Amino acid sequence: MLKGVSVSVAKGEVVVLIGASGSGKSTLLRCVNLLEEPDSGQIFIDGVEVTSKDVVKHRVRRDTGMVFQQFNLFPHMRAIDNITLAPMRVKGMTRKEAEALAMELLDKVGLADKARSWPHQLSGGQQQRVAIARALAMRPKVMLFDEVTSALDPGMTSEVLNVMKELAAEGMTMIVVTHEMAFAREAGDRIIFMHDGIIVEEGVPGEILKHPRHPATREFLSNVL
């Protein structure tokens, strides 16, 4: 449960949410695209209040790409078809346009040669990179990542984190829930530490990771660094 959380994310900023399990990180992330509906308060994306009663939820989600812990690829569709589905159905792209976009994105995540592969033929890291490409296909204004490497072994984790670092370098607005402190240090513009549903402290990575002020932050970092 979130308790009076207030945070803003600038265009092109990479904000990393850290904290123990149950601290509210994923709930905050899921509120941004209304997978969780807040009981009170307001959420704005690019100046539009998405918590307004007049807002259509699925239109909000067009502007927010989300990648989850589990890859959630459609098992009966090849990699390229997982990516083209939403642009064709939601944005009205032709198959030719959607496939050209899909190939561009697969190339971006280093998987152009796996376009015709089925999900079960891909490693976990490859499936997660396809999931990132699928989210990017809607040209979102913000990308949300919820512990996307937690189910991967170290080698696959680095594959996915490298893609995320490239997106950050290109100026994609990102909110990332992760326990990967090296990523937070290298790619994050700001770290927010959450504890018991509130934001305890926030700041630039070098300051938070080296000189945490709050006891809860110090205890958490002592266990993960």
Salt bridges, closest charged atoms under 4 A:
GLU13 OE2 - ARG190 NE 2.93
GLU36 OE2 - ARG30 NE 3.56
GLU37 OE2 - LYS57 NZ 2.24
ASP46 OD2 - LYS141 NZ 2.99
ASP63 OD2 - LYS141 NZ 3.90
ASP81 OD1 - ARG95 NH1 3.90
GLU99 OE2 - ARG95 NH1 3.62
GLU104 OE2 - ARG139 NH2 3.52
GLU147 OE2 - HIS179 NE2 3.26
GLU159 OE1 - ARG129 NH2 3.00
GLU170 OE1 - LYS108 NZ 2.91
GLU186 OE1 - LYS165 NZ 2.75
ASP196 OD2 - LYS3 NZ 3.21
GLU201 OE1 - ARG213 NH2 3.69
GLU202 OE1 - ARG190 NH1 2.60
